[in-house]
Amino acid sequence: MPVIPFQLQQIDHVVLRVRDVDAMVAFYRDVLGCSVEREQAGIGLTQLRAGASLIDLVGVDGKLGRMGGAPPGAEGRNMDHLCLRADPFDRDAIVAHLAAHGVRLGEFGSRYGAEGEGPSQYLYDPEGNLVELKGPPAPS
């Protein structure tokens, strides 16, 4: 077995190619609580802080976005889903908050994540990307 000269720690960032940067910034900021960390208008990149990680939004009409080809759509996604660890995880409060913002909900269930099996709520951002809010592992 080869020796790997590093150890992975966490997700550093996820890059989403998007059609409407403003709507996506509003969703991740106002609904999920991210903050805008940095904007690079010249290349069409907005970086949002999500805890210790970043969510990068690349407008498909900007310099970086045009390099990626066609915009995301029903026929193809640029990502399966983004999982964000949420704490505390009060499902009723989370669902009420999301509903107040008109967010389309997906399935709720217990799913395995980086910390183990625990509660998980799927939802969709304004451009149809699947987002998972993951709670703490269930006590064993």
C-alpha positions, 0 to 999 in steps of 0.5 A, spaced: 500 500 500 502 506 498 504 511 503 500 518 502 504 524 504 498 528 506 491 527 510 485 530 508 481 534 513 475 537 511 471 540 504 475 546 502 470 549 497 465 547 492 464 550 486 457 551 483 456 554 476 450 558 476 445 562 471 443 567 476 449 569 481 444 574 485 439 569 487 444 564 489 448 569 493 441 571 496 439 564 498 446 561 501 446 568 505 439 569 507 436 562 507 443 558 509 447 563 513 453 564 509 457 570 508 460 573 502 467 573 503 470 575 496 468 577 490 472 577 483 467 581 478 473 580 473 472 573 472 465 572 475 467 569 482 463 570 488 466 566 494 461 565 500 463 562 507 460 556 510 463 555 516 470 552 515 469 551 508 467 556 502 462 555 496 464 558 490 459 561 485 461 562 478 456 565 473 456 562 467 456 568 463 463 570 466 470 569 464 470 562 468 463 560 467 464 560 459 470 556 460 465 550 463 460 550 457 453 550 457 449 552 463 446 547 468 439 545 467 434 539 467 438 535 462 445 535 466 447 538 473 454 540 475 454 537 482 450 531 485 449 535 492 452 539 497 452 537 504 453 542 509 453 540 517 448 544 521 448 545 528 443 545 532 439 540 528 432 542 530 428 539 524 421 542 525 425 549 526 429 548 520 423 546 516 419 552 518 425 557 516 426 554 509 418 554 508 418 561 510 423 562 505 419 558 499 424 553 499 423 547 496 424 541 500 427 534 499 427 528 503 428 527 510 432 521 513 437 518 517 444 518 512 451 517 513 456 523 513 463 525 515 461 524 523 457 518 522 449 516 521 444 522 523 439 526 521 439 529 514 434 534 510 435 535 503 432 541 499 433 545 493 437 552 492 434 557 486 437 553 481 435 546 482 442 544 486 440 539 491 443 541 498 443 537 504 443 539 511 446 534 516 445 534 523 450 530 528 451 523 529 445 519 533 448 517 539 450 510 539 
